[in-house]
Amino acid sequence: MKSYRKELWFNLPSRRGFVNITPDVELALRESGVKEGMVLVNASLSHIHHQNHYCIY
């Protein structure tokens, strides 16, 4: 079984906001070389410095 992990970090101007991460997830999927299966996107929210952290598994 093949697996891949990538972390994405986003700086937002305020505590809450919307960020379309679809292009970043698609890029990570292409980089992984995985051809079939599932993608898990896990949001780890850090309120320090208004950073949002996503893990793609």
N, CA, C and O of each residue as an XYZ file, in Angstrom:
228
protein
N       0.838     -1.164      0.000
C       0.000      0.000      0.000
C       0.896      1.244      0.000
O       1.879      1.311      0.738
N       0.551      2.208     -0.822
C       1.307      3.451     -0.921
C       0.619      4.519     -0.088
O      -0.609      4.602     -0.055
N       1.418      5.332      0.581
C       0.846      6.439      1.363
C       1.684      7.693      1.142
O       2.823      7.624      0.679
N       1.103      8.830      1.480
C       1.758     10.118      1.272
C       1.201     11.085      2.303
O       0.014     11.039      2.625
N       2.048     11.954      2.817
C       1.610     12.944      3.797
C       2.217     14.285      3.444
O       3.404     14.373      3.132
N       1.398     15.339      3.493
C       1.876     16.689      3.231
C       1.144     17.646      4.161
O      -0.054     17.498      4.404
N       1.871     18.625      4.678
C       1.272     19.643      5.532
C       1.143     20.949      4.769
O       2.059     21.363      4.059
N      -0.001     21.589      4.924
C      -0.255     22.894      4.313
C      -0.493     23.901      5.427
O      -1.197     23.610      6.394
N       0.087     25.072      5.293
C      -0.087     26.149      6.272
C      -0.651     27.372      5.570
O      -0.216     27.723      4.473
N      -1.613     28.015      6.200
C      -2.229     29.210      5.648
C      -2.266     30.294      6.707
O      -2.616     30.024      7.856
N      -1.915     31.500      6.346
C      -2.025     32.653      7.238
C      -3.276     33.431      6.845
O      -3.427     33.855      5.699
N      -4.159     33.607      7.806
C      -5.397     34.336      7.573
C      -5.333     35.686      8.275
O      -4.699     35.811      9.323
N      -5.983     36.694      7.710
C      -5.929     38.024      8.316
C      -6.723     38.124      9.623
O      -6.511     39.049     10.408
N      -7.625     37.187      9.855
C      -8.417     37.211     11.092
C      -8.567     35.790     11.607
O      -8.078     34.838     10.998
N      -9.241     35.662     12.722
C      -9.403     34.346     13.337
C     -10.208     33.384     12.485
O      -9.971     32.176     12.510
N     -11.144     33.907     11.744
C     -12.007     33.075     10.907
C     -11.916     33.533      9.464
O     -11.717     34.715      9.182
N     -12.062     32.600      8.574
C     -12.054     32.941      7.161
C     -12.229     31.698      6.321
O     -12.169     30.573      6.818
N     -12.445     31.919      5.054
C     -12.610     30.824      4.110
C     -11.407     30.771      3.184
O     -10.981     31.791      2.643
N     -10.867     29.585      3.009
C      -9.753     29.362      2.095
C     -10.106     28.137      1.262
O     -10.378     27.069      1.809
N     -10.104     28.288     -0.052
C     -10.342     27.153     -0.933
C      -9.030     26.387     -1.073
O      -8.106     26.845     -1.746
N      -8.952     25.230     -0.438
C      -7.717     24.443     -0.465
C      -7.756     23.353     -1.535
O      -6.826     22.552     -1.633
N      -8.827     23.314     -2.340
C      -8.959     22.281     -3.372
C      -7.754     22.225     -4.306
O      -7.238     21.133     -4.544
N      -7.271     23.367     -4.857
C      -6.092     23.282     -5.739
C      -4.855     22.729     -5.023
O      -4.061     22.007     -5.625
N      -4.692     23.065     -3.749
C      -3.539     22.561     -2.986
C      -3.648     21.056     -2.754
O      -2.647     20.341     -2.809
N      -4.863     20.577     -2.495
C      -5.082     19.146     -2.292
C      -4.865     18.399     -3.609
O      -4.257     17.329     -3.623
N      -5.359     18.960     -4.712
C      -5.147     18.329     -6.019
C      -3.663     18.252     -6.368
O      -3.205     17.244     -6.906
N      -2.914     19.302     -6.070
C      -1.476     19.300     -6.318
C      -0.780     18.238     -5.469
O       0.081     17.511     -5.964
N      -1.149     18.149     -4.199
C      -0.559     17.136     -3.320
C      -0.871     15.736     -3.828
O      -0.028     14.842     -3.750
N      -2.076     15.544     -4.347
C      -2.449     14.242     -4.889
C      -1.599     13.899     -6.109
O      -1.144     12.764     -6.245
N      -1.382     14.865     -6.995
C      -0.517     14.633     -8.157
C       0.918     14.332     -7.729
O       1.562     13.439     -8.280
N       1.417     15.084     -6.740
C       2.784     14.866     -6.246
C       2.945     13.477     -5.640
O       4.020     12.884     -5.724
N       1.890     12.960     -5.033
C       1.972     11.675     -4.324
C       2.161     10.497     -5.263
O       2.788      9.502     -4.901
N       1.620     10.607     -6.465
C       1.681      9.484     -7.390
C       0.630      8.418     -7.112
O       0.575      7.410     -7.815
N      -0.197      8.624     -6.103
C      -1.262      7.668     -5.774
C      -2.335      7.771     -6.854
O      -2.791      8.870     -7.170
N      -2.741      6.639     -7.419
C      -3.697      6.625     -8.531
C      -5.126      6.332     -8.092
O      -6.069      6.776     -8.747
N      -5.305      5.604     -7.014
C      -6.660      5.323     -6.534
C      -6.634      5.169     -5.026
O      -5.612      4.827     -4.432
N      -7.776      5.428     -4.424
C      -7.884      5.337     -2.977
C      -8.630      6.528     -2.423
O      -9.465      7.124     -3.103
N      -8.328      6.871     -1.192
C      -9.014      7.962     -0.515
C      -8.025      9.043     -0.108
O      -6.842      8.777      0.099
N      -8.525     10.255      0.002
C      -7.734     11.373      0.502
C      -8.377     11.834      1.797
O      -9.578     12.103      1.837
N      -7.589     11.926      2.849
C      -8.063     12.442      4.131
C      -7.404     13.794      4.354
O      -6.178     13.903      4.347
N      -8.217     14.819      4.552
C      -7.712     16.154      4.879
C      -8.130     16.451      6.297
O      -9.319     16.528      6.604
N      -7.148     16.617      7.161
C      -7.388     16.823      8.579
C      -7.010     18.246      8.949
O      -5.875     18.663      8.719
N      -7.934     18.988      9.514
C      -7.661     20.371      9.905
C      -7.187     20.418     11.349
O      -7.903     20.004     12.262
N      -5.975     20.925     11.549
C      -5.438     21.197     12.877
C      -5.402     22.706     13.018
O      -4.544     23.370     12.436
N      -6.316     23.239     13.775
C      -6.412     24.693     13.873
C      -5.518     25.210     14.984
O      -5.549     24.713     16.110
N      -4.734     26.198     14.656
C      -3.879     26.875     15.625
C      -4.261     28.346     15.624
O      -4.136     29.021     14.603
N      -4.718     28.836     16.742
C      -5.161     30.227     16.800
C      -4.015     31.195     17.060
O      -4.222     32.407     17.116
N      -2.811     30.663     17.220
C      -1.652     31.524     17.415
C      -1.250     32.101     16.058
O      -1.011     31.346     15.116
N      -1.174     33.393     15.950
C      -0.790     34.098     14.724
C      -1.753     33.836     13.574
O      -1.399     34.048     12.414
N      -2.956     33.382     13.873
C      -3.995     33.161     12.856
C      -3.524     32.221     11.758
O      -3.741     32.483     10.575
N      -2.886     31.138     12.142
C      -2.427     30.155     11.163
C      -3.353     28.950     11.190
O      -3.747     28.490     12.262
N      -3.696     28.447     10.038
C      -4.443     27.206      9.925
C      -3.542     26.172      9.288
O      -2.797     26.461      8.351
N      -3.622     24.975      9.807
C      -2.713     23.901      9.440
C      -3.549     22.710      8.993
O      -4.428     22.259      9.727
N      -3.283     22.202      7.804
C      -4.002     21.053      7.281
C      -3.013     19.963      6.964
O      -1.950     20.222      6.399
N      -3.360     18.736      7.328
C      -2.552     17.565      6.982
C      -3.309     16.753      5.951
O      -4.489     16.451      6.133
N      -2.644     16.404      4.883
C      -3.220     15.570      3.841
C      -2.587     14.187      3.959
O      -1.367     14.046      3.879
N      -3.417     13.178      4.147
C      -2.920     11.805      4.266
C      -3.378     11.005      3.086
O      -3.069      9.817      2.988
